[in-house]
Amino acid sequence: MSTYTSTQLRPVRAALWLCMAFGAGIAGWSTTAVGAILKIGQPAPDFIAVDSKGDSLQLSQYRGKTVVLEWTNAECPYTRKHYSSGNMQSIQMLAQKNGVVWLTVVSSAPGKQGFVTGAQADALTHSRNAAPTAVLLDPQGTVGRLYNAKTTPHMFVIDKNGALQYMGGIDSIATADVSDIPNAEPYLKEAMLAVQQGNPVAHPVTQPYGCSIKY
C-alpha cells in the first residue's frame, strides 16, 4: 500500500480546495449573480407578473415607453420617508405627465415585513395618493432576484427600446430622514427625465439604500 507524507499531500489538498471554491463560485453565479450581469445599455430582463388587480403584465408590453421599476415595502422607514413626504408621489406624477410607465414591485414573501395582498396594495396606493401605473405582486421574489433588487426602495429605468439605463437609489442621501430630501441629488428623477428625452443619464449606476428586501 502506498503512503503519503503530509508534505506530499499539501498540493493535493490545495487542488481539492481550489476545485471546491471554483465549484461554489459557479453555483453562486447561477443564483446570486443573475442581477449582477445587468448592464447599462443592455436589454432589461423581461418578466411576467400579476398585478394588484389580478391581471398578468409583461414588461415587454410597454416597449416604446420609458419604464420605471420601484421596489417597495410600506413598513420600511426608508420607503416611508419618500411617501410620507410626498416625494415618491411627486416623481410618479411627473412620470405620468411625461408618459412614463411606473411599475411598483412588492417582493416581500408571505409572513414577512412588507407583504401585501392585492387589496392591501390598492388600499395603500389610495391612502398614500400614489400614482403607479400598476403594483406588481412578487411574493416568490422571482422578479426581485431577476433584477438583483436589494433594498426598498431600489429603482430602475428602462428606455423605450427595452434597454436598462439606470439602476440604484432614489437619491444621493442614504437616510430615513425626510429633512434630507431637499439637499439630495434626485438621481431617479434626473435619470427618468433624461431617458424620456433621449439624453444620456449623468449617473447611470448609483448605490441603492433602504431596508433589505424580505425575500
Secondary structure, DSSP 8 states (H G I E B T S, - for coil): -----HHHHHHHHHHHHHHHHHHHHHHHHHHTTTGGG--TTSB----EEEETTS-EEEGGGGTTS-EEEEE--TT-HHHHHHHHTSHHHHHHHHHHHTT-EEEEEE---TTSTT---HHHHHHHHHHTT---SEEEE-TT-HHHHHTT--EESEEEEE-TTSBEEEEE-SSS--SS-GGGGGGS--HHHHHHHHHHTT---SSSB----SEE---
